[in-house]
Amino acid sequence: MIEAGDTVDLRAGQGKNLVLATLASTLAFWAWTIIGPLGVRYATDLDLSSGQKSVLVAVPVLVGSIGRIAAGALTDKYGGRLLFTILLLATAPFVLLVALAGNLDSYALLLVFGFFLGVAGTIFAVGIPFSSAWFEPSRRGFATGVFGAGMGGTALSAFFTPRFVTWFGYTTTHVIVAVALVLAAAMMWTIARDSPAWQPSTDPVVPKLVAAARLPVTWEMSFLYAVVFGGFVAFSTYLPTYLKDIYDFDLTGAGTRTAGFAIAAVVARPVGGVLADRIGARTVVVVSLVGTAVLAVVVALQPPVEVPAGATFVVLALFLGLGSGGVFAWVAADAPPAQAGSVTGLVSAAGGLGGFFPPLVMGATYEAVFAGYGLGLALLTVVAVLALVLAVAMGRSSREE
């Protein structure tokens, strides 16, 4: 990859392409998490147990996580513009098929189509190298932080999906989202452009992934991202169910509060990226993990509604968002430029997988050992502390040095 300032001027397309990528990611995240806000509805209509509910909301996360590995490597080879277009178009049919499964009251079909709906989540591994290639190294924390705000699609999904169902109907809601995905694909293909500093990789995909997997930075960042971004994904998808079980909120009330949680994390993510550029990624990540560990304990104590519980979840989201922005600023600083997509794919996959397992644990351990979801939250605290130890033990990023 040609570094900015060497032979090309990136300024002309920076803002436009970053905004387009962030918008496309926002819509993809909405589609990726569209099952979660309706989890209470599915649980009631299909008489699902806690375990079945957790599996249903977690399944899309699986493909969205593992698929990021291939998406990141393919971005190195073919560019973000093409991958954005393909993934957005591929997601739209599965949004409609999820609606079909819901109308048929089929739990099995919801699992199958929800599994393939996970393709929407792979778009994150496309957007990180696409966006960072448009910016000079000193501003890549800013670029990845702004693009990462596309995870705000989870907030839109949590807030608007239940309301759209009330206003327009269940099927029409899914049609609206599918049409928006197709329009976003057309937008990316016709308006967006790959950075002139980006050069297609000619290396075979599999060996390149193997080479990226051998880098220590890949595994270190993967663990850190699995905690901070995985925690965000887990709460964003499972929080409506959690709020129903613990605080007895209805579908709309739980969705509104989940949207507030997601918005707080979305706002904090670019802040984490900017702070990483200025004070160092490690400092940002350490602060994030300390806050996450402490707030997980507070959540486990089930503070009363409305203000104590609401404030706790919002502050927890802020810490998770800061950490997500900090980790990817760290990745942008330390990943070899020619392997940026491959490393991003692996780290993104780890983050997604970090959001896949907690809902399963929460559903399986509901009312076990500790009241409510205490055991699952205790495990989050332990993992956050382990990640904190790793972050402290690691050296500063190459940019800080």
Contacts in CASP RR format, 6 or more apart in sequence:
PFRMAT RR
TARGET T0000
AUTHOR 0000-0000-0000
METHOD contacts of the structure
MODEL  1
MIEAGDTVDLRAGQGKNLVLATLASTLAFWAWTIIGPLGVRYATDLDLSS
GQKSVLVAVPVLVGSIGRIAAGALTDKYGGRLLFTILLLATAPFVLLVAL
AGNLDSYALLLVFGFFLGVAGTIFAVGIPFSSAWFEPSRRGFATGVFGAG
MGGTALSAFFTPRFVTWFGYTTTHVIVAVALVLAAAMMWTIARDSPAWQP
STDPVVPKLVAAARLPVTWEMSFLYAVVFGGFVAFSTYLPTYLKDIYDFD
LTGAGTRTAGFAIAAVVARPVGGVLADRIGARTVVVVSLVGTAVLAVVVA
LQPPVEVPAGATFVVLALFLGLGSGGVFAWVAADAPPAQAGSVTGLVSAA
GGLGGFFPPLVMGATYEAVFAGYGLGLALLTVVAVLALVLAVAMGRSSRE
E
1 133 0 8 1.000
1 197 0 8 1.000
1 198 0 8 1.000
1 199 0 8 1.000
1 337 0 8 1.000
1 338 0 8 1.000
1 340 0 8 1.000
2 8 0 8 1.000
2 196 0 8 1.000
2 197 0 8 1.000
2 199 0 8 1.000
3 136 0 8 1.000
3 137 0 8 1.000
3 197 0 8 1.000
3 337 0 8 1.000
4 10 0 8 1.000
4 135 0 8 1.000
4 136 0 8 1.000
4 137 0 8 1.000
4 197 0 8 1.000
5 136 0 8 1.000
8 196 0 8 1.000
8 197 0 8 1.000
10 134 0 8 1.000
10 135 0 8 1.000
10 136 0 8 1.000
10 195 0 8 1.000
10 196 0 8 1.000
10 197 0 8 1.000
13 134 0 8 1.000
13 193 0 8 1.000
14 134 0 8 1.000
14 135 0 8 1.000
14 143 0 8 1.000
15 134 0 8 1.000
16 191 0 8 1.000
16 192 0 8 1.000
17 130 0 8 1.000
17 131 0 8 1.000
17 134 0 8 1.000
17 192 0 8 1.000
17 193 0 8 1.000
17 195 0 8 1.000
18 131 0 8 1.000
18 134 0 8 1.000
18 143 0 8 1.000
18 146 0 8 1.000
18 147 0 8 1.000
20 187 0 8 1.000
20 188 0 8 1.000
20 191 0 8 1.000
20 192 0 8 1.000
21 84 0 8 1.000
21 127 0 8 1.000
21 130 0 8 1.000
21 131 0 8 1.000
21 147 0 8 1.000
21 188 0 8 1.000
21 192 0 8 1.000
22 131 0 8 1.000
22 146 0 8 1.000
22 147 0 8 1.000
22 148 0 8 1.000
22 149 0 8 1.000
22 150 0 8 1.000
23 150 0 8 1.000
23 184 0 8 1.000
23 187 0 8 1.000
24 84 0 8 1.000
24 88 0 8 1.000
24 123 0 8 1.000
24 184 0 8 1.000
24 185 0 8 1.000
24 187 0 8 1.000
24 188 0 8 1.000
25 123 0 8 1.000
25 124 0 8 1.000
25 127 0 8 1.000
25 147 0 8 1.000
25 148 0 8 1.000
25 150 0 8 1.000
25 151 0 8 1.000
25 153 0 8 1.000
26 149 0 8 1.000
26 150 0 8 1.000
26 151 0 8 1.000
26 152 0 8 1.000
26 153 0 8 1.000
26 156 0 8 1.000
27 88 0 8 1.000
27 153 0 8 1.000
27 177 0 8 1.000
27 180 0 8 1.000
27 181 0 8 1.000
27 184 0 8 1.000
28 87 0 8 1.000
28 88 0 8 1.000
28 91 0 8 1.000
28 120 0 8 1.000
28 121 0 8 1.000
28 123 0 8 1.000
28 181 0 8 1.000
28 184 0 8 1.000
29 120 0 8 1.000
29 121 0 8 1.000
29 150 0 8 1.000
29 151 0 8 1.000
29 152 0 8 1.000
29 153 0 8 1.000
29 154 0 8 1.000
29 156 0 8 1.000
29 157 0 8 1.000
30 153 0 8 1.000
30 154 0 8 1.000
30 156 0 8 1.000
30 157 0 8 1.000
30 161 0 8 1.000
30 177 0 8 1.000
30 180 0 8 1.000
31 91 0 8 1.000
31 92 0 8 1.000
31 95 0 8 1.000
31 117 0 8 1.000
31 120 0 8 1.000
31 157 0 8 1.000
31 177 0 8 1.000
31 178 0 8 1.000
31 181 0 8 1.000
32 60 0 8 1.000
32 61 0 8 1.000
32 64 0 8 1.000
32 91 0 8 1.000
32 117 0 8 1.000
32 118 0 8 1.000
32 120 0 8 1.000
32 121 0 8 1.000
32 154 0 8 1.000
33 60 0 8 1.000
33 153 0 8 1.000
33 154 0 8 1.000
33 157 0 8 1.000
33 158 0 8 1.000
33 236 0 8 1.000
33 237 0 8 1.000
34 95 0 8 1.000
34 98 0 8 1.000
34 117 0 8 1.000
34 157 0 8 1.000
34 161 0 8 1.000
34 174 0 8 1.000
34 177 0 8 1.000
35 42 0 8 1.000
35 56 0 8 1.000
35 57 0 8 1.000
35 60 0 8 1.000
35 98 0 8 1.000
35 110 0 8 1.000
35 114 0 8 1.000
35 117 0 8 1.000
35 237 0 8 1.000
36 56 0 8 1.000
36 57 0 8 1.000
36 157 0 8 1.000
36 158 0 8 1.000
36 237 0 8 1.000
36 238 0 8 1.000
36 240 0 8 1.000
36 241 0 8 1.000
37 157 0 8 1.000
37 158 0 8 1.000
37 161 0 8 1.000
37 162 0 8 1.000
37 240 0 8 1.000
37 251 0 8 1.000
37 254 0 8 1.000
37 255 0 8 1.000
37 258 0 8 1.000
38 161 0 8 1.000
38 162 0 8 1.000
38 165 0 8 1.000
38 251 0 8 1.000
39 53 0 8 1.000
39 56 0 8 1.000
39 57 0 8 1.000
39 240 0 8 1.000
39 241 0 8 1.000
40 240 0 8 1.000
40 241 0 8 1.000
40 244 0 8 1.000
40 250 0 8 1.000
40 251 0 8 1.000
40 254 0 8 1.000
41 165 0 8 1.000
41 251 0 8 1.000
42 48 0 8 1.000
42 53 0 8 1.000
42 56 0 8 1.000
42 102 0 8 1.000
42 107 0 8 1.000
42 110 0 8 1.000
43 52 0 8 1.000
43 53 0 8 1.000
43 241 0 8 1.000
45 102 0 8 1.000
45 105 0 8 1.000
46 52 0 8 1.000
46 105 0 8 1.000
46 107 0 8 1.000
48 56 0 8 1.000
48 107 0 8 1.000
50 241 0 8 1.000
50 245 0 8 1.000
50 363 0 8 1.000
50 364 0 8 1.000
50 366 0 8 1.000
51 360 0 8 1.000
51 363 0 8 1.000
51 364 0 8 1.000
51 366 0 8 1.000
52 107 0 8 1.000
53 241 0 8 1.000
53 363 0 8 1.000
54 238 0 8 1.000
54 241 0 8 1.000
54 359 0 8 1.000
54 360 0 8 1.000
54 362 0 8 1.000
54 363 0 8 1.000
54 364 0 8 1.000
55 111 0 8 1.000
55 360 0 8 1.000
56 107 0 8 1.000
56 110 0 8 1.000
56 111 0 8 1.000
57 237 0 8 1.000
57 238 0 8 1.000
57 241 0 8 1.000
57 359 0 8 1.000
58 237 0 8 1.000
58 238 0 8 1.000
58 355 0 8 1.000
58 356 0 8 1.000
58 357 0 8 1.000
58 359 0 8 1.000
58 360 0 8 1.000
59 111 0 8 1.000
59 114 0 8 1.000
59 115 0 8 1.000
60 114 0 8 1.000
60 115 0 8 1.000
60 117 0 8 1.000
60 118 0 8 1.000
60 120 0 8 1.000
60 121 0 8 1.000
60 237 0 8 1.000
61 118 0 8 1.000
61 233 0 8 1.000
61 237 0 8 1.000
61 352 0 8 1.000
61 353 0 8 1.000
61 355 0 8 1.000
61 356 0 8 1.000
61 359 0 8 1.000
62 115 0 8 1.000
62 118 0 8 1.000
62 353 0 8 1.000
62 356 0 8 1.000
63 115 0 8 1.000
63 116 0 8 1.000
63 117 0 8 1.000
63 118 0 8 1.000
63 119 0 8 1.000
63 121 0 8 1.000
63 122 0 8 1.000
64 118 0 8 1.000
64 119 0 8 1.000
64 120 0 8 1.000
64 121 0 8 1.000
64 122 0 8 1.000
64 352 0 8 1.000
65 121 0 8 1.000
65 348 0 8 1.000
65 349 0 8 1.000
65 350 0 8 1.000
65 351 0 8 1.000
65 352 0 8 1.000
65 353 0 8 1.000
65 354 0 8 1.000
65 355 0 8 1.000
65 356 0 8 1.000
66 349 0 8 1.000
66 353 0 8 1.000
67 119 0 8 1.000
67 121 0 8 1.000
67 122 0 8 1.000
67 125 0 8 1.000
67 349 0 8 1.000
68 121 0 8 1.000
68 122 0 8 1.000
68 124 0 8 1.000
68 125 0 8 1.000
68 344 0 8 1.000
68 345 0 8 1.000
68 346 0 8 1.000
68 348 0 8 1.000
68 349 0 8 1.000
68 352 0 8 1.000
69 125 0 8 1.000
69 209 0 8 1.000
69 345 0 8 1.000
69 346 0 8 1.000
69 349 0 8 1.000
70 122 0 8 1.000
70 205 0 8 1.000
71 83 0 8 1.000
71 87 0 8 1.000
71 122 0 8 1.000
71 123 0 8 1.000
71 125 0 8 1.000
71 126 0 8 1.000
71 345 0 8 1.000
72 83 0 8 1.000
72 125 0 8 1.000
72 126 0 8 1.000
72 129 0 8 1.000
72 341 0 8 1.000
72 342 0 8 1.000
72 344 0 8 1.000
72 345 0 8 1.000
72 348 0 8 1.000
73 205 0 8 1.000
73 208 0 8 1.000
73 209 0 8 1.000
73 212 0 8 1.000
73 341 0 8 1.000
73 342 0 8 1.000
73 345 0 8 1.000
74 83 0 8 1.000
74 205 0 8 1.000
75 83 0 8 1.000
75 125 0 8 1.000
75 126 0 8 1.000
75 127 0 8 1.000
75 129 0 8 1.000
75 130 0 8 1.000
75 341 0 8 1.000
75 344 0 8 1.000
76 129 0 8 1.000
76 200 0 8 1.000
76 201 0 8 1.000
76 208 0 8 1.000
76 338 0 8 1.000
76 339 0 8 1.000
76 340 0 8 1.000
76 341 0 8 1.000
76 342 0 8 1.000
77 200 0 8 1.000
77 201 0 8 1.000
77 202 0 8 1.000
77 205 0 8 1.000
78 200 0 8 1.000
79 126 0 8 1.000
79 130 0 8 1.000
79 194 0 8 1.000
79 198 0 8 1.000
79 200 0 8 1.000
80 126 0 8 1.000
80 127 0 8 1.000
80 129 0 8 1.000
80 130 0 8 1.000
80 194 0 8 1.000
81 130 0 8 1.000
81 188 0 8 1.000
81 189 0 8 1.000
81 192 0 8 1.000
81 193 0 8 1.000
81 194 0 8 1.000
83 123 0 8 1.000
83 126 0 8 1.000
84 123 0 8 1.000
84 126 0 8 1.000
84 127 0 8 1.000
84 130 0 8 1.000
84 185 0 8 1.000
84 188 0 8 1.000
84 192 0 8 1.000
85 185 0 8 1.000
85 188 0 8 1.000
85 189 0 8 1.000
86 185 0 8 1.000
87 119 0 8 1.000
87 120 0 8 1.000
87 122 0 8 1.000
87 123 0 8 1.000
87 126 0 8 1.000
88 123 0 8 1.000
88 181 0 8 1.000
88 182 0 8 1.000
88 184 0 8 1.000
88 185 0 8 1.000
88 188 0 8 1.000
89 181 0 8 1.000
89 182 0 8 1.000
89 185 0 8 1.000
90 119 0 8 1.000
91 117 0 8 1.000
91 118 0 8 1.000
91 119 0 8 1.000
91 120 0 8 1.000
91 181 0 8 1.000
92 178 0 8 1.000
92 179 0 8 1.000
92 181 0 8 1.000
92 182 0 8 1.000
92 185 0 8 1.000
93 178 0 8 1.000
94 113 0 8 1.000
94 114 0 8 1.000
94 116 0 8 1.000
94 117 0 8 1.000
94 118 0 8 1.000
94 119 0 8 1.000
94 120 0 8 1.000
95 117 0 8 1.000
95 174 0 8 1.000
95 177 0 8 1.000
95 178 0 8 1.000
95 181 0 8 1.000
96 174 0 8 1.000
96 175 0 8 1.000
96 178 0 8 1.000
97 109 0 8 1.000
97 113 0 8 1.000
97 116 0 8 1.000
98 110 0 8 1.000
98 113 0 8 1.000
98 114 0 8 1.000
98 117 0 8 1.000
98 174 0 8 1.000
99 170 0 8 1.000
99 171 0 8 1.000
99 173 0 8 1.000
99 174 0 8 1.000
99 175 0 8 1.000
100 109 0 8 1.000
100 113 0 8 1.000
101 109 0 8 1.000
101 110 0 8 1.000
101 112 0 8 1.000
101 113 0 8 1.000
102 109 0 8 1.000
102 110 0 8 1.000
102 170 0 8 1.000
103 170 0 8 1.000
103 171 0 8 1.000
120 181 0 8 1.000
124 148 0 8 1.000
124 151 0 8 1.000
124 348 0 8 1.000
125 341 0 8 1.000
125 344 0 8 1.000
125 345 0 8 1.000
125 348 0 8 1.000
125 349 0 8 1.000
127 147 0 8 1.000
128 144 0 8 1.000
128 147 0 8 1.000
128 148 0 8 1.000
128 328 0 8 1.000
128 331 0 8 1.000
128 332 0 8 1.000
128 340 0 8 1.000
128 341 0 8 1.000
128 344 0 8 1.000
128 345 0 8 1.000
128 348 0 8 1.000
129 198 0 8 1.000
129 340 0 8 1.000
129 341 0 8 1.000
129 344 0 8 1.000
130 147 0 8 1.000
130 194 0 8 1.000
130 195 0 8 1.000
130 198 0 8 1.000
131 143 0 8 1.000
131 144 0 8 1.000
131 146 0 8 1.000
131 147 0 8 1.000
132 140 0 8 1.000
132 141 0 8 1.000
132 143 0 8 1.000
132 144 0 8 1.000
132 332 0 8 1.000
132 340 0 8 1.000
133 194 0 8 1.000
133 195 0 8 1.000
133 197 0 8 1.000
133 198 0 8 1.000
133 340 0 8 1.000
134 143 0 8 1.000
134 195 0 8 1.000
134 197 0 8 1.000
135 142 0 8 1.000
135 143 0 8 1.000
137 332 0 8 1.000
137 333 0 8 1.000
137 399 0 8 1.000
138 277 0 8 1.000
138 399 0 8 1.000
139 277 0 8 1.000
140 277 0 8 1.000
140 329 0 8 1.000
140 332 0 8 1.000
140 333 0 8 1.000
141 273 0 8 1.000
141 274 0 8 1.000
141 276 0 8 1.000
141 277 0 8 1.000
141 325 0 8 1.000
141 326 0 8 1.000
141 328 0 8 1.000
141 329 0 8 1.000
141 332 0 8 1.000
142 270 0 8 1.000
142 273 0 8 1.000
142 274 0 8 1.000
142 277 0 8 1.000
143 332 0 8 1.000
144 273 0 8 1.000
144 325 0 8 1.000
144 328 0 8 1.000
144 329 0 8 1.000
144 331 0 8 1.000
144 332 0 8 1.000
145 269 0 8 1.000
145 270 0 8 1.000
145 272 0 8 1.000
145 273 0 8 1.000
145 274 0 8 1.000
145 325 0 8 1.000
145 328 0 8 1.000
145 329 0 8 1.000
146 270 0 8 1.000
148 266 0 8 1.000
148 269 0 8 1.000
148 270 0 8 1.000
148 324 0 8 1.000
148 325 0 8 1.000
148 328 0 8 1.000
149 266 0 8 1.000
149 267 0 8 1.000
149 269 0 8 1.000
149 270 0 8 1.000
150 266 0 8 1.000
151 232 0 8 1.000
151 236 0 8 1.000
151 262 0 8 1.000
151 265 0 8 1.000
151 266 0 8 1.000
151 269 0 8 1.000
151 324 0 8 1.000
152 262 0 8 1.000
152 263 0 8 1.000
152 265 0 8 1.000
152 266 0 8 1.000
153 262 0 8 1.000
153 266 0 8 1.000
154 233 0 8 1.000
154 236 0 8 1.000
154 237 0 8 1.000
154 258 0 8 1.000
154 262 0 8 1.000
155 258 0 8 1.000
155 259 0 8 1.000
155 260 0 8 1.000
155 261 0 8 1.000
155 262 0 8 1.000
155 263 0 8 1.000
155 266 0 8 1.000
156 259 0 8 1.000
158 236 0 8 1.000
158 239 0 8 1.000
158 240 0 8 1.000
158 255 0 8 1.000
158 256 0 8 1.000
158 258 0 8 1.000
158 259 0 8 1.000
158 260 0 8 1.000
158 261 0 8 1.000
158 262 0 8 1.000
159 255 0 8 1.000
159 256 0 8 1.000
159 258 0 8 1.000
159 259 0 8 1.000
159 260 0 8 1.000
161 173 0 8 1.000
162 251 0 8 1.000
162 252 0 8 1.000
162 253 0 8 1.000
162 255 0 8 1.000
163 252 0 8 1.000
164 172 0 8 1.000
164 173 0 8 1.000
164 176 0 8 1.000
165 173 0 8 1.000
166 252 0 8 1.000
168 176 0 8 1.000
201 208 0 8 1.000
201 338 0 8 1.000
208 339 0 8 1.000
208 342 0 8 1.000
209 342 0 8 1.000
209 346 0 8 1.000
211 339 0 8 1.000
211 342 0 8 1.000
212 218 0 8 1.000
212 339 0 8 1.000
212 341 0 8 1.000
212 342 0 8 1.000
212 343 0 8 1.000
212 346 0 8 1.000
213 219 0 8 1.000
213 346 0 8 1.000
215 335 0 8 1.000
215 336 0 8 1.000
215 339 0 8 1.000
215 343 0 8 1.000
217 331 0 8 1.000
217 334 0 8 1.000
217 335 0 8 1.000
217 343 0 8 1.000
218 335 0 8 1.000
218 343 0 8 1.000
218 346 0 8 1.000
218 347 0 8 1.000
220 390 0 8 1.000
220 394 0 8 1.000
221 327 0 8 1.000
221 330 0 8 1.000
221 331 0 8 1.000
221 334 0 8 1.000
221 343 0 8 1.000
221 347 0 8 1.000
221 350 0 8 1.000
222 346 0 8 1.000
222 347 0 8 1.000
222 349 0 8 1.000
222 350 0 8 1.000
222 351 0 8 1.000
223 350 0 8 1.000
223 387 0 8 1.000
223 390 0 8 1.000
224 285 0 8 1.000
224 289 0 8 1.000
224 327 0 8 1.000
224 330 0 8 1.000
224 387 0 8 1.000
224 390 0 8 1.000
224 391 0 8 1.000
225 324 0 8 1.000
225 327 0 8 1.000
225 328 0 8 1.000
225 347 0 8 1.000
225 348 0 8 1.000
225 350 0 8 1.000
225 351 0 8 1.000
226 350 0 8 1.000
226 351 0 8 1.000
226 352 0 8 1.000
226 353 0 8 1.000
226 354 0 8 1.000
226 355 0 8 1.000
227 289 0 8 1.000
227 292 0 8 1.000
227 354 0 8 1.000
227 383 0 8 1.000
227 384 0 8 1.000
227 387 0 8 1.000
228 285 0 8 1.000
228 288 0 8 1.000
228 289 0 8 1.000
228 292 0 8 1.000
228 320 0 8 1.000
228 321 0 8 1.000
228 323 0 8 1.000
228 324 0 8 1.000
228 327 0 8 1.000
228 387 0 8 1.000
229 320 0 8 1.000
229 324 0 8 1.000
229 327 0 8 1.000
229 351 0 8 1.000
229 352 0 8 1.000
229 354 0 8 1.000
229 355 0 8 1.000
230 351 0 8 1.000
230 352 0 8 1.000
230 353 0 8 1.000
230 354 0 8 1.000
230 355 0 8 1.000
230 358 0 8 1.000
231 292 0 8 1.000
231 320 0 8 1.000
231 354 0 8 1.000
231 355 0 8 1.000
231 358 0 8 1.000
231 380 0 8 1.000
232 262 0 8 1.000
232 265 0 8 1.000
232 317 0 8 1.000
232 320 0 8 1.000
232 321 0 8 1.000
232 324 0 8 1.000
232 355 0 8 1.000
233 351 0 8 1.000
233 352 0 8 1.000
233 354 0 8 1.000
233 355 0 8 1.000
233 356 0 8 1.000
234 354 0 8 1.000
234 355 0 8 1.000
234 356 0 8 1.000
234 357 0 8 1.000
234 358 0 8 1.000
234 359 0 8 1.000
234 362 0 8 1.000
235 242 0 8 1.000
235 258 0 8 1.000
235 261 0 8 1.000
235 313 0 8 1.000
235 316 0 8 1.000
235 317 0 8 1.000
235 320 0 8 1.000
236 258 0 8 1.000
236 261 0 8 1.000
236 262 0 8 1.000
236 265 0 8 1.000
237 355 0 8 1.000
237 359 0 8 1.000
238 358 0 8 1.000
238 359 0 8 1.000
238 362 0 8 1.000
239 254 0 8 1.000
239 255 0 8 1.000
239 257 0 8 1.000
239 258 0 8 1.000
239 261 0 8 1.000
239 313 0 8 1.000
240 251 0 8 1.000
240 254 0 8 1.000
240 255 0 8 1.000
240 258 0 8 1.000
241 254 0 8 1.000
242 362 0 8 1.000
242 373 0 8 1.000
243 249 0 8 1.000
243 253 0 8 1.000
243 254 0 8 1.000
243 255 0 8 1.000
243 257 0 8 1.000
243 258 0 8 1.000
244 250 0 8 1.000
244 251 0 8 1.000
244 254 0 8 1.000
245 366 0 8 1.000
245 372 0 8 1.000
245 373 0 8 1.000
246 302 0 8 1.000
246 372 0 8 1.000
246 373 0 8 1.000
247 305 0 8 1.000
247 309 0 8 1.000
249 255 0 8 1.000
249 257 0 8 1.000
257 310 0 8 1.000
257 313 0 8 1.000
260 314 0 8 1.000
260 317 0 8 1.000
261 313 0 8 1.000
261 314 0 8 1.000
261 316 0 8 1.000
261 317 0 8 1.000
262 317 0 8 1.000
263 317 0 8 1.000
264 314 0 8 1.000
264 315 0 8 1.000
264 317 0 8 1.000
264 318 0 8 1.000
264 321 0 8 1.000
265 317 0 8 1.000
265 318 0 8 1.000
265 320 0 8 1.000
265 321 0 8 1.000
265 324 0 8 1.000
266 321 0 8 1.000
267 318 0 8 1.000
268 317 0 8 1.000
268 318 0 8 1.000
268 319 0 8 1.000
268 320 0 8 1.000
268 321 0 8 1.000
268 322 0 8 1.000
268 323 0 8 1.000
269 321 0 8 1.000
269 322 0 8 1.000
269 323 0 8 1.000
269 324 0 8 1.000
269 325 0 8 1.000
270 325 0 8 1.000
271 322 0 8 1.000
272 284 0 8 1.000
272 321 0 8 1.000
272 322 0 8 1.000
272 323 0 8 1.000
272 324 0 8 1.000
272 325 0 8 1.000
272 326 0 8 1.000
272 329 0 8 1.000
273 281 0 8 1.000
273 284 0 8 1.000
273 325 0 8 1.000
273 326 0 8 1.000
273 328 0 8 1.000
273 329 0 8 1.000
275 283 0 8 1.000
275 284 0 8 1.000
275 322 0 8 1.000
275 326 0 8 1.000
276 284 0 8 1.000
276 325 0 8 1.000
276 326 0 8 1.000
276 329 0 8 1.000
276 330 0 8 1.000
277 329 0 8 1.000
277 399 0 8 1.000
280 329 0 8 1.000
280 396 0 8 1.000
280 397 0 8 1.000
280 399 0 8 1.000
280 400 0 8 1.000
281 326 0 8 1.000
281 327 0 8 1.000
281 329 0 8 1.000
281 330 0 8 1.000
281 333 0 8 1.000
281 397 0 8 1.000
281 399 0 8 1.000
281 400 0 8 1.000
282 330 0 8 1.000
282 391 0 8 1.000
282 392 0 8 1.000
282 394 0 8 1.000
282 395 0 8 1.000
282 396 0 8 1.000
282 397 0 8 1.000
282 400 0 8 1.000
284 322 0 8 1.000
284 323 0 8 1.000
284 325 0 8 1.000
284 326 0 8 1.000
284 329 0 8 1.000
285 323 0 8 1.000
285 326 0 8 1.000
285 327 0 8 1.000
285 330 0 8 1.000
285 391 0 8 1.000
286 388 0 8 1.000
286 391 0 8 1.000
286 392 0 8 1.000
287 319 0 8 1.000
287 322 0 8 1.000
288 319 0 8 1.000
288 320 0 8 1.000
288 321 0 8 1.000
288 322 0 8 1.000
288 323 0 8 1.000
288 326 0 8 1.000
289 319 0 8 1.000
289 323 0 8 1.000
289 384 0 8 1.000
289 385 0 8 1.000
289 387 0 8 1.000
289 388 0 8 1.000
289 391 0 8 1.000
290 388 0 8 1.000
291 315 0 8 1.000
291 316 0 8 1.000
291 319 0 8 1.000
291 384 0 8 1.000
292 316 0 8 1.000
292 319 0 8 1.000
292 320 0 8 1.000
292 380 0 8 1.000
292 384 0 8 1.000
293 381 0 8 1.000
293 384 0 8 1.000
293 385 0 8 1.000
293 388 0 8 1.000
295 312 0 8 1.000
295 315 0 8 1.000
295 316 0 8 1.000
295 319 0 8 1.000
296 316 0 8 1.000
296 377 0 8 1.000
296 378 0 8 1.000
296 380 0 8 1.000
296 381 0 8 1.000
296 384 0 8 1.000
297 377 0 8 1.000
297 381 0 8 1.000
298 312 0 8 1.000
298 316 0 8 1.000
299 312 0 8 1.000
299 313 0 8 1.000
299 316 0 8 1.000
299 377 0 8 1.000
300 370 0 8 1.000
300 373 0 8 1.000
300 374 0 8 1.000
300 377 0 8 1.000
300 378 0 8 1.000
300 381 0 8 1.000
302 309 0 8 1.000
302 371 0 8 1.000
302 372 0 8 1.000
303 309 0 8 1.000
303 310 0 8 1.000
303 312 0 8 1.000
327 347 0 8 1.000
328 344 0 8 1.000
328 347 0 8 1.000
329 397 0 8 1.000
330 397 0 8 1.000
331 343 0 8 1.000
331 344 0 8 1.000
331 347 0 8 1.000
332 340 0 8 1.000
333 397 0 8 1.000
333 398 0 8 1.000
333 399 0 8 1.000
333 400 0 8 1.000
334 397 0 8 1.000
334 398 0 8 1.000
335 341 0 8 1.000
335 343 0 8 1.000
335 344 0 8 1.000
336 343 0 8 1.000
358 376 0 8 1.000
358 379 0 8 1.000
358 380 0 8 1.000
361 375 0 8 1.000
361 376 0 8 1.000
361 379 0 8 1.000
362 373 0 8 1.000
362 376 0 8 1.000
363 373 0 8 1.000
365 373 0 8 1.000
365 374 0 8 1.000
365 375 0 8 1.000
365 376 0 8 1.000
366 372 0 8 1.000
366 373 0 8 1.000
368 375 0 8 1.000
369 375 0 8 1.000
370 378 0 8 1.000
END
